[in-house]
Amino acid sequence: MGTQAFIGNAAAAARLTGRARGHAYLLTGPDGIGKRTLADRFAAALLCERADGPCRVAGTSEEAMEPCPSCKLREAGNHPDYHRLPAEGNLTIAQVRELSRALGLSPHSGRHQVGLVPDAERLGVPAQNALLKLLEEPPRHAVLVLTAPSPASLLPTTVSRCQRVPLGPVPADELVAALKDRGVQDANAVASRAGERPGTAIRLADDPDADAAVRESESALLDVVRRSVPERLALAKRLADDPEALPGRLDAWIGIYRASLRNSGGPAAERLAETVPLAKRIDGLIRLFAARRKLRYNPNTQLLLEQLFLNIGT
């Protein structure tokens, strides 16, 4: 388990580094905010054989010691009591049923069987209905953790049976300080491009290609808000040809818009504020959030971008 402190959302982190007080949890918040990291740390705390000792995830590097056998298994990705559904692709009824079966078994060691459903909005209605039996009649030793962008992305019946743990944007000064503690160079610029999302900030700091992609996204956004209608439509067609990059691009644009409204952030947010009036930036942020949400349902990406580009900027 990593010994780095979890960045931001201290109340949620404190709540999920101790013993479970329920059988099902729903962590919500924007992409890159740290939902999956916190879920994994919660699982580590539940499975750790030294639950009250320095093996706890909440510890610092000074407190770190040789991980216990349970934590070694979890770090290696083969703990018999930790069951994670795939992080990519749609989730099926068969996968949900297998997860339910695994969580119904007695723990191999410790007190819990732990299940993680990352990006649970990928569960269709039938799969969520299959999950309801587990949520309504959980085994005594089972703890299930779901992550999703918002409660609205799941069925109300699913949400109502989970303890909700919302994660929100991390203030810029807190994120910058945390990045500096990790030795990140130019922490202010990285935090600005990350849009108050620590997971995104760490990824940008660690991956030059990801950082270059965000810089390109910043340039593309400023091009959009300044261009004529024919130019915007041509750009929508070009960007639609790379659908895999689109979620990250929209996330970057949302971060720039947010920073421009808070008068914080780097040059891209400042140039956006100089170019686009406040009312249009507020409207543009709403439209960007809506477009990002629609991406989860496999839309016609060119049409989605055309509608977006015709309604943001000047």
Secondary structure, 3 states (H helix, E strand, C coil): CCCCCCCCCHHHHHHCCCCCCCCEEEEECCCCCCHHHHHHHHHHHHHCCCCCCCCCCCCCCCCCCCCCHHHHHHHHCCCCCEEECCCCCCECHHHHHHHHHHHCCCCCCCCCEEEEECCHHHECHHHHHHHHHHHHCCCCCEEEEEEECCHHHCCHHHHHCCEEEECCCCCHHHHHHHHHHCCCCCHHHHHHHHCCCHHHHHHHHHCHHHHHHHHHHHHHHHHHHHCCHHHHHHHHHHHHCCHHHHHHHHHHHHHHHHHHHCCCCCHHHHHHHHHCCHHHHHHHHHHHHHHHHHHHHCCCHHHHHHHHHCCCCC
